[in-house]
């Protein structure tokens, strides 16, 4: 019962911190685009960190040049966090690889690239993040994980 309530949380330990990790992600990560969002992602082993517990670490950012007012930037980040929190269940097949008995860890950054005049609604962000995560999962999941021989 308690685990059902806690299924859609975004704890602090899942938020990406640290200048070195972030700069490595931006320099070495792969990119996916969907609407007003850009997703940069990398495997933690690719990013130079070996002993990471299994999960996806995530970062949300909005450029100051695109959205000059801090109030608008904070609102956009809040909406992106909430949309990710609701859609992160799509990543559950990737976090623990049952076939290889290996835990995987990923770093992701969501960058807002839209215009300030049209801040998308929560549903708009959810659709874009859902599309990005589905593309990410299909790129990262091997045929053995899907049950295909």
C-alpha positions in Angstrom: 0.0 0.0 0.0 2.7 2.4 1.0 4.8 1.6 -2.2 1.8 2.5 -4.4 1.7 6.0 -2.9 5.4 6.4 -3.4 5.5 5.2 -7.0 5.5 8.6 -8.5 7.9 10.5 -6.4 11.1 12.4 -7.5 13.5 12.3 -4.5 16.5 14.6 -4.3 18.9 11.7 -4.9 17.5 11.4 -8.4 18.3 15.0 -9.3 21.7 15.5 -10.9 24.2 17.6 -9.0 27.9 18.5 -9.5 29.6 20.6 -12.1 31.9 17.8 -13.4 29.0 15.4 -14.0 26.9 18.1 -15.7 29.8 19.2 -18.0 30.6 15.7 -18.9 27.0 15.0 -19.8 26.7 18.1 -22.0 30.1 17.3 -23.7 29.7 13.5 -24.2 25.9 12.9 -24.1 23.6 12.0 -27.0 20.7 14.2 -27.9 17.0 13.7 -28.6 14.5 16.5 -29.5 10.7 16.7 -29.1 8.8 20.0 -29.5 10.2 22.6 -27.1 12.4 20.1 -25.2 15.9 18.8 -25.8 17.0 15.7 -23.9 20.7 15.0 -23.4 21.5 11.5 -22.0 24.5 9.4 -21.2 25.2 6.1 -19.4 27.0 6.7 -16.1 29.8 4.4 -17.1 30.3 6.5 -20.3 30.3 9.6 -18.0 33.1 8.2 -16.0 31.3 7.2 -12.8 31.4 3.5 -11.9 29.9 3.1 -8.5 26.4 4.6 -8.9 23.3 3.1 -7.5 20.7 2.0 -10.1 18.6 4.9 -11.2 18.2 7.7 -13.7 19.7 11.0 -12.5 18.0 14.0 -14.1 18.5 17.7 -14.6 16.1 20.4 -15.7 17.3 23.7 -17.2 15.8 26.7 -18.9 18.1 29.3 -20.6 18.1 32.8 -19.4 18.3 34.2 -22.9 15.2 32.4 -24.0 13.2 33.1 -20.8 14.5 36.3 -19.2 12.1 36.4 -16.2 13.0 34.2 -13.3 9.4 33.6 -12.5 8.7 32.1 -15.9 11.9 30.0 -15.8 11.0 28.6 -12.4 7.4 27.8 -13.6 8.8 26.0 -16.7 11.2 23.9 -14.5 8.4 23.1 -12.1 6.2 21.9 -14.9 9.1 19.8 -16.4 9.8 18.2 -13.1 6.2 17.3 -12.5 5.8 15.9 -16.1 8.9 13.8 -15.6 7.8 12.6 -12.2 4.5 11.3 -13.7 6.2 9.7 -16.8 9.3 8.2 -15.3 7.7 4.8 -15.0 8.7 4.3 -18.6 12.3 3.9 -17.5 11.6 1.0 -15.1 12.5 -1.6 -17.8 15.9 0.0 -18.2 17.0 0.6 -14.7 17.5 -3.1 -13.7 18.4 -5.5 -16.5 17.1 -8.9 -15.4 18.8 -10.8 -18.2 22.3 -9.5 -17.3 21.7 -9.2 -13.5 23.3 -5.8 -13.8 22.0 -2.4 -12.6 22.2 0.4 -15.0 22.4 4.1 -14.2 21.7 7.0 -16.6 22.2 10.7 -16.6 19.6 12.9 -18.4 19.1 16.6 -18.9 15.9 18.2 -20.1 16.5 21.6 -21.7 13.6 23.9 -22.6 14.1 25.4 -26.1 10.7 27.1 -26.6 9.7 30.7 -26.6 8.6 32.5 -23.5 5.3 33.7 -25.1 4.0 30.1 -25.2 4.7 28.2 -22.0 3.2 24.8 -22.6 0.7 23.3 -20.2 1.5 20.3 -17.9 -0.1 18.0 -20.5 2.0 19.5 -23.2 5.2 18.8 -21.2 3.9 15.3 -20.3 3.4 14.5 -24.0 6.9 15.7 -25.0 8.7 14.0 -22.1 6.7 10.8 -22.8 7.8 10.9 -26.4 11.5 11.5 -25.4 11.5 8.7 -22.8 9.9 6.3 -25.3 12.6 7.1 -27.9 15.3 6.8 -25.2 14.0 3.4 -24.1 13.8 2.0 -27.6 17.3 3.2 -28.3 18.7 1.7 -25.1 16.8 -1.6 -24.7 18.5 -4.6 -26.3 16.6 -7.4 -27.9 17.4 -9.7 -24.9 15.7 -7.3 -22.5 12.6 -7.3 -24.7 12.4 -11.1 -24.7 13.3 -11.3 -28.4 15.9 -13.9 -29.2 
